[in-house]
């Protein structure tokens, strides 16, 4: 799952910081 998305987890974390 995460491997398929690539930087999905990283992007989610980045979005959380943005919020």
Secondary structure, 3 states (H helix, E strand, C coil): CHHHHCCHHHHHHHHHHHC
